[in-house]
Every structure is written in structure tokens, then in C-alpha cells.
Amino acid sequence: MAVVFERPKSLLDVPTHYCPGCSHGIVHRLVCEVIDEMDIEGDTIGVCPVGCAVMAYDYFGCDMIEAPHGRAPAVATGVKRTNPDKFVFTYQGDGDLAAIGTAETVHVGARGENIVIIFINNTIYGMTGGQMAPTTIPGQVTQTTPFGRDPQLAGYPVRVCELMATLSGTALAQRVAVDTIPHIREAKKAIRKAFENQKEKRGLSIIEILSTCPTNWGLSPVDAIKRLQDEMIPYYPLGVYKDVTAKEEEK
């Protein structure tokens, strides 16, 4: 019998702690598929900070390091500089990357650190109970914005890909989503390109992935996907915001 679908070898066969309908499992699989296809599991080091993915070391077969909240890019910088032949990636949520870790994120781009950032944007703090995040959309109800986020009081959301695309050391800044099969395939292509960039020593690659959080949104998994499509994608358009390889191909 031909095998047409199976678990990636670098994705460990263990129960998950994620909520039903959570997108983290999809993204974990995509990262592991890329690791398997490139045959780099033994040469890959992942860095996870505090957040819903705090226990990602239970799921990835490659070496994993736990970082303080927001400091994954700094830890990854140290790992990559001392192990330049290894593939190093961070796996971060929006509260971690775009709030307490904003400076770390910006400066790895400014320095052009040759690492990959996998950025999960679900517009809310997931692990700590559903508070407003830097990416929370105007009008969105959270535990700390019960009447909806008011930009006059809480400011506007941070558009991470657009911000990182302005930095000279950023090689790739791309926003994808995991709501449909075509979008999931595009997300995998983006993750693969990010790891290929690291192999070619092009600098920082950041892949922003629009994801769902049914539990803290108070929605069913199906309705959460619809919200991603109807509200998140219009506010955070999908696409490539910077790609140095495109400029190289034009020459």
C-alpha cells in the first residue's frame, strides 16, 4: 500500500497540550516538514520563549532551547554566532515578539542576524488568559478591552512584517495564513524559503503566520477560521513585504 500522508519524522509522536482548533499544530507540522525535506534535523536548533508554545520542546525532534519572555531572538543570536553551521529558528507569539520582545525583534533585523523567526499572530495573548496584544485589531473584544480595542486609548496595532521590511538586515518578511489548504501550502513555501535563506547566509527571515485562538476568542474552531478570513486578513494583508532574492533575480 502506498503511503500518501504521514507524520514528519522531526515532529514527535506525543499528545499535544494545545486547545482544540488551535493553529500551532499546523505550523509545527509545516516547520517539521521543511526540516525533514532539507534533512537538517540534526543540525537545527529551535528557540522558544514564554507563550502557548512554551513546551514546544516536547514536539520538535531537533534541539530546543527555552528563552525568557521576549528574548528568543537574543538567545538565537548567541546560538547562531557560536554555531554558524547550524540552522537556528525562533518560534514566537505576538504578545512575546511584538510587546516585551519588540526591541529584540527589531535589532536582529537591524543587525541582519542569519536566523529564521516563525511568528504566530493570533491578535491576542493566548497563554495568560486572552488580554489585548500589540496586534489586537481595533474593535476586538479581549479580557482587557471588554468594549473593543479603542485606538484613542490603547493605540494602534503593530504591523510586524511592514516594520521589519524597512530594516536593511531583513532578507525576507512575509505574511501568510493557515486557514485554507492553498494558504497552508503557501505558508510552507515561505518557511522553506526562510530556511533556504539561512543556508545561503542572506540575513534575517521572518514569517508572520495569521492563526486562530478559538478559546480566547470565544469561538468554535470553524467560526475562528471565519473570523481570521473576515477580519484579520483584511487588516493584515497576506504577501511578501521584502525579499532580497527577488532583487537578485532581477539583476
MODANOR-V107688 format. One record per backbone hydrogen bond with DSSP energy under -1.0 kcal/mol. CO is the residue of the C=O (numbers start at 1). NH is the residue of the N-H. E is the energy in kcal/mol with one decimal. If there is no record, write none. Layout:
# MODANOR-V107688
co:CO nh:NH e:E
co:CO nh:NH e:E
This chain:
# MODANOR-V107688
co:8 nh:11 e:-1.5
co:10 nh:61 e:-3.2
co:12 nh:14 e:-1.7
co:19 nh:22 e:-2.0
co:23 nh:27 e:-2.0
co:24 nh:28 e:-3.0
co:25 nh:29 e:-2.0
co:26 nh:30 e:-2.1
co:27 nh:31 e:-2.6
co:28 nh:32 e:-2.4
co:29 nh:33 e:-2.7
co:30 nh:34 e:-2.0
co:31 nh:35 e:-2.3
co:32 nh:36 e:-2.6
co:33 nh:37 e:-2.7
co:34 nh:38 e:-2.3
co:35 nh:40 e:-2.1
co:40 nh:43 e:-1.5
co:41 nh:44 e:-1.3
co:43 nh:87 e:-3.3
co:44 nh:63 e:-1.2
co:45 nh:89 e:-2.0
co:46 nh:65 e:-2.3
co:47 nh:91 e:-2.0
co:48 nh:67 e:-2.6
co:51 nh:54 e:-1.9
co:53 nh:56 e:-2.0
co:55 nh:58 e:-2.2
co:56 nh:59 e:-2.0
co:56 nh:60 e:-2.0
co:59 nh:12 e:-3.1
co:63 nh:46 e:-2.8
co:65 nh:48 e:-2.4
co:68 nh:71 e:-2.3
co:71 nh:75 e:-2.4
co:72 nh:76 e:-3.1
co:73 nh:77 e:-2.0
co:74 nh:78 e:-1.9
co:75 nh:79 e:-2.4
co:76 nh:80 e:-2.8
co:77 nh:81 e:-2.5
co:78 nh:82 e:-1.6
co:79 nh:83 e:-1.3
co:83 nh:86 e:-2.2
co:87 nh:45 e:-3.1
co:88 nh:116 e:-1.9
co:89 nh:47 e:-2.2
co:90 nh:118 e:-2.7
co:92 nh:120 e:-3.5
co:93 nh:97 e:-3.1
co:94 nh:98 e:-2.2
co:95 nh:100 e:-1.1
co:96 nh:101 e:-1.8
co:99 nh:102 e:-1.4
co:101 nh:105 e:-2.4
co:102 nh:106 e:-2.7
co:103 nh:107 e:-2.4
co:104 nh:108 e:-1.6
co:105 nh:109 e:-1.3
co:106 nh:110 e:-2.2
co:107 nh:111 e:-2.1
co:108 nh:113 e:-2.3
co:113 nh:115 e:-2.1
co:115 nh:205 e:-2.0
co:116 nh:90 e:-2.5
co:117 nh:207 e:-2.8
co:118 nh:92 e:-2.8
co:119 nh:209 e:-3.4
co:120 nh:94 e:-1.0
co:121 nh:211 e:-2.4
co:125 nh:130 e:-1.5
co:126 nh:129 e:-1.1
co:130 nh:143 e:-2.8
co:131 nh:125 e:-2.3
co:133 nh:136 e:-1.4
co:134 nh:158 e:-1.9
co:137 nh:140 e:-2.6
co:140 nh:149 e:-1.1
co:145 nh:142 e:-1.1
co:145 nh:148 e:-2.2
co:149 nh:139 e:-2.2
co:150 nh:153 e:-1.9
co:150 nh:154 e:-3.2
co:151 nh:155 e:-1.5
co:158 nh:160 e:-1.0
co:159 nh:163 e:-2.0
co:160 nh:164 e:-3.1
co:161 nh:165 e:-2.0
co:163 nh:166 e:-1.3
co:164 nh:167 e:-1.4
co:167 nh:170 e:-1.5
co:169 nh:204 e:-1.9
co:171 nh:244 e:-2.7
co:172 nh:206 e:-3.1
co:173 nh:241 e:-3.2
co:173 nh:242 e:-1.4
co:174 nh:208 e:-2.7
co:175 nh:239 e:-2.4
co:176 nh:210 e:-3.0
co:180 nh:184 e:-2.5
co:181 nh:185 e:-2.4
co:182 nh:186 e:-2.0
co:183 nh:187 e:-2.3
co:184 nh:188 e:-2.1
co:185 nh:189 e:-2.0
co:186 nh:190 e:-2.1
co:187 nh:191 e:-2.4
co:188 nh:192 e:-2.7
co:189 nh:193 e:-2.3
co:190 nh:194 e:-2.2
co:191 nh:195 e:-2.0
co:192 nh:196 e:-2.4
co:193 nh:197 e:-2.5
co:194 nh:198 e:-1.8
co:195 nh:199 e:-2.0
co:196 nh:200 e:-1.9
co:197 nh:202 e:-2.2
co:198 nh:201 e:-1.3
co:204 nh:171 e:-3.3
co:204 nh:172 e:-1.6
co:205 nh:117 e:-2.8
co:206 nh:174 e:-2.0
co:207 nh:119 e:-2.9
co:208 nh:176 e:-3.2
co:209 nh:121 e:-2.5
co:210 nh:178 e:-1.3
co:213 nh:217 e:-2.1
co:214 nh:218 e:-1.2
co:214 nh:219 e:-2.1
co:220 nh:224 e:-2.6
co:221 nh:225 e:-1.7
co:222 nh:226 e:-1.7
co:223 nh:227 e:-2.2
co:224 nh:228 e:-2.1
co:225 nh:229 e:-2.0
co:226 nh:230 e:-2.8
co:227 nh:231 e:-2.9
co:227 nh:232 e:-1.4
co:228 nh:233 e:-2.5
co:231 nh:235 e:-1.1
co:232 nh:236 e:-3.4
co:239 nh:175 e:-2.9
co:242 nh:173 e:-2.4
co:244 nh:248 e:-1.7
co:245 nh:249 e:-2.2
co:246 nh:250 e:-1.1
